[in-house]
Amino acid sequence: MLLRSILNGGEPIEILTYIVFSLVAVLITVTVHEFAHAFTAYKCGDSTAKNMGMMTLNPIKHANTINIVILLLFGFGWVSPLCMNVRNFKKPKVGIALTAASGAVMNFLVGFLFMVFSAGLEFVLLLKGENHVVLNIYELFQTIAIYNISYAVFNLIPFPPLDGAIVVSCLLKPRNQIKYLSLEKYFMFFLIGLIVVSYTFDILSIITSLIYFGFRTIIFNLIGLFL
């Protein structure tokens, strides 16, 4: 995302603004994702992440410089493995699946929320005319929405150690589960391949755009009905 924008050129002030907006969006995206994991695990009976101080909306507790830089540059990434002790779950498979899925669900919810905010601001711009302050807030909200949706889509890919793979593994028999999760050793090859392919056929951006603009159009039209 950010890398593509930089390579496409633009005024220095525009690039700097986008870097700041992207950093804010990434920190929000990662923070709500990890908070959701910790909160869901706690509600399912495991307080491991909570005891580690992960059940917080403080971005400093969730920041990982390398992975955040990857997320900033390419629009997808991950933070750290789920911190949980499956023996503490009341229903282990259910607890693991819900905890793994909760991060992406939270990102979708936050993405849709900021989509509503940005659609509302777009109406303000249309009705009141151009306003630089409102325009900047609109672009920030739009960036937050897009990063959250992109992060959710990426983490739902069923390739270990991503959250989608953990959910899928809960549906497998133990012996197949071990074989499936062992694919994690090939994750870096998968990630490099995804980065290379994204410059010719960016499937993640396509899926993100379809979700974002599809729901944004619905939200925009719904807001229009009440104005």
N, C-alpha and C positions, 0 to 999 in steps of 0.2 A: 504494500500500500504506500508507505512513506517513500520507499526506494523508488517505486515507479513514478511517483509525483516529482521527486528530485530529478530523476533522469529525463522526465518530460520537460524540464526547464520551468522557468517562471521568475518573477521578481523576487529578490532576496527577502523582502519583508513578507511576501506571501508564503515562501518556503519556511521561514522562521515561525510564522503564525501557525502553519500546518504542523510543524514539529511540536510546538507547545500544545496544540489541541490534541494531537495524536498521543502525546505523553500522558496528558490528563485522562484521555479515553482508555488507554492501556492500563493505567493504574486502577481506574474504576472497574474495568473489565476483569482483571485478575483478582482484585480484592473481593468483589461480590461472588465470583466463582469459587474461590477458596473458602470464603465464609459459609457459603451454602453447603459445601462438603462437610465442614466441621459441625455446622448446626444440625444437619440431617443425621450425621453419625451419632451425635449426642442424643437426639430424639429417638434414635433406634437402639440406644442402650450403651454406646461406646463413647467414653469421654476422653479418649486419647488425644485427639486434636484440640479439644477444649483445654485440657491440662497443659498442652504445649503452647497455649496462647494464640491458637489459630482461629478461634471463634470470635473474631474481631473484624471491624471494618477499617482498621488501621492498615493502610497500604504498606507500611514499612515492614510489617510482620510477614507479608506475602511476596515482597519484592525479591526477584532473582535476576541480577543484572543481565546475564547472558541471554536468558530466555525472554526477558522483556525487550531486549534489543532486537531479537529475532521477530517477536510479535510486532514491534514498531515498524521494522523494515518490510516484512512480508505479509503482515496481516493475519498470521496464524502462529500458534505456538502453544506451549504448555508450561507449567510452573514446576511442580514437584509431584512425586507419587503420593497417593492418598495415605494420610496418616491415620491408620485405624487398626484396632485389634479385633479380628473377626470373632474371637471367643466371647467378646462382651456383648455382641448383638443378641437380641432376644430370638430373632429368626435370622441366622447368618446370611443365607442367600438373598433374602429380601433386603436386609440391612445393607449388604454390599452393593446390590443393584441400585437401591434408592440413593445411597450416598454417592455412587459414581455418576448417576444421571442428574443429580441435583444441581451440579455446577452448570451444566449446559442449560437446564431449565431456568435457572436464575439469570443466566446471560440473555436468554430469549426474553424473559420478562422485563429485564432492565432495558434491553434493546427496543422492545415495543413501547415501553413507557417514554423513552426519549424520542421515539418516533412520533408519538402523540404530541410531545412538547414542540418538536421541530415543525410538525404540520401546523400547529396552532400559530407558531411564530411566522410561518410562511403566509398565513392569512393576514397577520398583522402587517407584514411587508406589502402585501397586495392592496390592502385597504388604506394604509397610512402612507405608503410610498417608501422609498429607500431610506434606511436609517442604519448607519454603520454599526452602532452598538447592537441593535436587534439582529442585524445581519451576522455579526460575529458570534453572538449567542446561538443563533440558528445553525451556523456551520459547526460550532462546538457540539451541540446536541446531536446533529446529524452524524458527526464523527464518532461520538460515543455509541450511538445506535448501531452503526455499521461495524465497529470493532467488536461489540458484544455479540452480534449475530454471527460474524465471521468466526469468532473464537468458539462459539457454541457448535457451529457446523463442523469445524476442524476436530474438536474434541469428541465428537460423536462418531468419527471414523472408527470402524471396528478393527483397529490395528494396535496391538499392545505397545506401549502401556497406556494408550489413550482411554478415556472414560468409556467410550463406546465399546471397546474390547472387553472391559471389565463387566459391563452389563451383559454382553453376549456370553461371556464365560460362565455366568451364573445359570445359563440355560443348558450348559453342557454337562455330560457325565464327568466325574473326577479325572479319569485317565485322558479323556479328550481335552479337558480343561488345561491340564499341564502342558500338553503338546501345543495347544493353541497359544497359551501365554508365553511359551518359549520363543515365539516369533519376535519377542521384544529385542532380542540380540541383533535383529536386522533393522531396527527402527531408524537408525541413523542413515542407512542406505535408502530407506523409504522416504525419509525427510529430505535428503539431498535430491532424490528423484522428483519429489513433489515440487521443490524449488525450481529445478531445471524445467520441468514441464509447465510450470506456471507462467513462464515467459512466452510460451507458444499457445497453450490452451489452458487458461487459468480457470479450472472447473470450480474451485472454491469461491472465487470472485463471482462466477456466473450464478452459482447457487445462492450466495449471499445477496447478490443484486436482485434475483428473482423474489426472494423472501422480502427484502427491504422495500423494493419499489411496489411489489404486489400489495403488501399490507399498508404501505404509506398511501397508496392510491385509495384504498378502502377507508382509511382513517381520514384522509383529506376530504373525501366526499361526504363522510358522516358529519364532520365538523361543518361543512358547507350547508348541510340540511338545517342546522340550528342557528345559522347566521342570516 
